[in-house]
């Protein structure tokens, strides 16, 4: 006779006529509530000898309940994160934690080093099996992002001098960008990677430009440069070392002094400076000689100086003056004069002692 918890459930008492006999009884456990049961068996032989045995079994037809609580489905993760799950099962036999189908642990919670995995989507699954071989699984999808954003200020050069209105631009690279800030000396002026900066509204000096970037998971990137605001024109002093150049002595020299970091251009030609100064020399020619000097500092500020030197032909001319007067004989006078920007009139009238004296100037010679 076989009994379940003392209740006969198969094979009434009968005598055994063979030395060994096997009896099978099938139980439909779904007809019984979950719990512990005792199965007992009794056998009697022809001599009324009896044998008895029993075992304890657990009926469990309820599936485990598992819910992944960390990380949440669809979140971004980085570095090391805890994987945990709530498991509702009185008779847990095994727990398996997998990432993309690969076993990483047989317990929860477990620390998962995401740096060992490429950035992108990954599936975390927790499998639970009870002693009755019922099983359950819960899975979440997460996005691994261990790469910080890349940011580079592109429009300005670190250590450069700037002036007037300049554009600040930057290149930002990240797949999961969340926010950008652009600050000048710690004061945020833009929530994008660009800004039009009117430097004339700032005092001259050095300024720190910083662009900071955060992605969704909290990775951080930054670029920073220093620039000098300079809106003051450079010093420019020009002294003439030659007062009156001539065609006989045509060298014309100028002393030029400017800022040590400035560039000087004379008549469209860049000249070499030593500690911001130089002596510039050039031979003049007949006519207008123009000297245009521009100093340009590192910021692009300019200062200008210019002069025009008029050089004319200088020579000695012999002049014959013939004087005629009613009461005097004709008199001829030879004069040697220097022509400097003058016209010689061949007919002129000279008043002398209230009497009109007519004379004629006749060109008699050329350059000596």
Residue pairs with C-beta under 8 A, 6 or more apart in sequence:
1 8
1 10
1 11
1 12
1 13
1 41
1 42
2 8
2 9
2 10
2 11
2 23
2 25
2 39
2 40
2 41
3 9
3 39
3 40
3 41
3 42
4 27
4 37
4 38
4 39
5 37
5 38
6 38
6 40
9 25
9 27
10 23
10 25
11 23
11 25
13 42
13 44
14 44
15 44
15 45
15 46
16 43
16 44
16 45
16 46
17 46
23 41
27 39
29 59
29 61
30 61
32 59
33 59
34 58
34 59
34 60
34 61
34 62
35 58
35 59
36 56
36 57
36 58
36 59
37 56
37 57
37 58
37 59
38 54
38 55
38 56
38 57
39 54
39 55
39 56
39 57
40 52
40 53
40 54
40 55
41 52
41 53
41 54
42 50
42 51
42 52
43 50
43 51
43 52
44 50
44 51
58 91
58 131
58 132
59 132
60 90
60 91
60 130
60 131
60 132
60 134
61 132
61 134
62 134
63 134
63 135
63 136
64 87
64 88
64 89
64 92
64 128
64 129
64 130
64 134
64 135
64 136
65 86
65 87
65 88
65 89
65 136
66 85
66 86
66 87
66 88
66 89
66 126
66 127
66 128
66 136
66 137
66 138
67 85
67 86
67 138
68 83
68 84
68 85
68 124
68 126
68 138
68 139
68 140
69 84
69 85
69 86
70 81
70 82
70 83
70 84
70 85
70 109
71 77
71 81
71 82
71 83
71 124
71 140
71 142
72 140
73 140
73 141
73 142
74 140
74 141
74 142
74 143
75 142
75 143
76 142
76 143
76 144
76 145
76 176
76 216
76 217
77 114
77 142
77 143
77 144
77 145
77 217
78 114
78 144
78 145
78 146
78 217
78 218
78 219
79 113
79 114
79 115
79 146
80 111
80 112
80 113
80 114
80 115
81 111
81 112
81 114
82 109
82 110
82 111
82 112
83 97
83 105
83 108
83 109
83 110
83 111
83 112
83 124
83 126
84 108
84 109
84 110
85 108
85 126
85 138
87 95
87 108
87 126
87 128
89 128
89 130
89 136
90 130
91 130
91 131
91 132
92 128
92 129
92 130
92 131
93 129
93 130
93 131
93 133
94 106
94 127
94 128
94 129
95 106
95 107
95 108
95 126
95 127
95 128
96 103
96 105
96 106
96 126
96 127
97 103
97 104
97 105
97 106
97 107
97 108
97 110
97 124
97 125
97 126
97 127
98 104
98 124
98 125
98 127
99 112
99 117
99 122
99 123
99 124
99 125
100 122
100 123
101 123
101 125
104 110
104 112
108 126
112 124
114 144
114 146
115 146
117 144
118 144
119 143
119 144
119 145
119 146
119 147
119 175
120 143
120 144
121 141
121 142
121 143
121 144
122 141
122 142
122 143
122 144
123 139
123 140
123 141
124 139
124 140
124 141
124 142
125 137
125 138
125 139
126 137
126 138
126 139
127 135
127 136
127 137
128 135
128 136
128 137
129 135
143 176
143 217
145 175
145 176
145 215
145 216
145 217
145 219
146 219
147 174
147 175
147 219
148 174
148 215
148 219
148 220
148 221
149 172
149 173
149 174
149 177
149 213
149 214
149 215
149 219
149 220
149 221
150 171
150 172
150 173
150 174
150 221
151 170
151 171
151 172
151 173
151 180
151 193
151 211
151 212
151 213
151 221
151 222
151 223
152 170
152 171
152 223
153 168
153 169
153 170
153 209
153 211
153 223
153 224
153 225
154 169
154 170
154 171
155 166
155 167
155 168
155 169
155 170
156 162
156 166
156 168
156 209
156 225
156 227
157 225
158 225
158 226
158 227
159 225
159 226
159 227
159 228
160 227
160 228
160 298
161 227
161 228
161 229
161 230
161 297
161 298
161 299
162 199
162 227
162 228
162 229
162 230
162 299
163 199
163 229
163 230
163 231
163 299
163 300
163 301
164 198
164 199
164 200
164 231
164 300
165 196
165 197
165 198
165 199
165 200
166 196
166 197
166 199
167 194
167 195
167 196
167 197
168 182
168 190
168 194
168 195
168 196
168 197
168 209
169 193
169 194
170 182
170 193
170 194
170 211
170 223
171 193
172 180
172 193
172 211
172 213
172 221
174 213
174 215
174 219
174 221
175 215
176 215
176 216
176 217
177 213
177 215
177 216
178 214
178 215
178 216
179 191
179 213
179 214
180 191
180 192
180 193
180 211
180 212
180 213
181 188
181 190
181 191
181 211
181 212
182 188
182 189
182 190
182 191
182 192
182 193
182 194
182 195
182 209
182 210
182 211
183 189
183 209
183 210
183 211
183 212
184 197
184 207
184 208
184 209
185 207
185 208
186 208
186 210
189 195
189 197
193 211
199 229
199 231
200 231
202 229
203 229
204 228
204 229
204 230
204 231
204 232
205 228
205 229
206 226
206 227
206 228
206 229
207 226
207 227
207 228
207 229
208 224
208 225
208 226
209 224
209 225
209 226
209 227
210 222
210 223
210 224
211 222
211 223
211 224
212 220
212 221
212 222
213 220
213 221
213 222
214 220
214 221
228 298
228 299
229 299
230 297
230 298
230 299
230 301
231 299
231 301
232 301
233 295
233 297
233 301
233 302
233 303
234 258
234 259
234 262
234 295
234 296
234 297
234 301
234 302
234 303
235 257
235 258
235 259
235 262
235 295
235 303
236 256
236 257
236 258
236 293
236 295
236 303
236 304
236 305
237 255
237 256
237 257
237 258
238 254
238 255
238 256
238 257
238 293
238 305
239 254
239 255
240 252
240 253
240 254
240 307
241 253
241 254
241 255
241 279
242 251
242 252
242 253
245 251
245 252
245 284
245 309
245 311
246 311
246 314
247 284
247 285
247 286
247 311
247 313
247 314
248 314
250 283
250 284
250 285
250 311
251 281
251 282
251 283
251 284
252 281
252 282
252 283
252 284
252 289
252 291
252 309
253 279
253 280
253 281
254 279
254 280
254 281
254 291
254 293
255 277
255 278
255 279
256 264
256 266
256 271
256 273
256 277
256 278
256 279
256 280
256 293
257 276
257 277
258 264
258 273
258 276
258 277
258 295
258 303
259 276
259 295
259 297
260 275
260 276
261 276
261 297
261 298
262 273
262 276
262 295
262 296
262 297
262 298
263 270
263 273
263 295
263 296
263 297
264 270
264 271
264 273
264 278
264 293
264 294
264 295
264 296
265 271
265 293
265 294
265 296
266 280
266 291
266 292
266 293
267 290
267 291
267 292
271 278
271 280
272 278
282 289
282 291
284 309
284 311
285 311
286 311
286 312
286 313
287 310
287 311
287 312
288 308
288 309
288 310
289 308
289 309
289 310
289 311
290 306
290 307
290 308
290 309
291 306
291 307
291 308
291 309
292 304
292 305
292 306
293 304
293 305
293 306
294 302
294 303
294 304
295 302
295 303
295 304
296 302
312 340
312 341
313 339
314 338
314 339
314 340
315 338
315 339
315 366
315 367
315 368
316 336
316 337
316 338
316 339
316 365
316 367
316 368
317 336
317 337
317 338
317 339
317 344
317 363
317 364
317 365
317 366
318 334
318 335
318 336
318 363
318 364
318 365
319 334
319 335
319 336
319 337
319 344
319 361
319 362
319 363
319 364
320 332
320 333
320 334
320 361
320 362
320 364
321 332
321 333
321 334
321 335
321 359
321 360
321 361
321 362
322 330
322 331
322 332
322 359
322 360
322 362
323 330
323 331
323 332
323 333
323 357
323 358
323 359
324 330
324 357
324 358
324 359
325 355
325 357
334 364
344 361
344 363
345 361
346 360
346 361
346 362
347 360
348 359
348 361
349 356
349 357
349 358
350 356
350 357
350 358
350 359
351 357
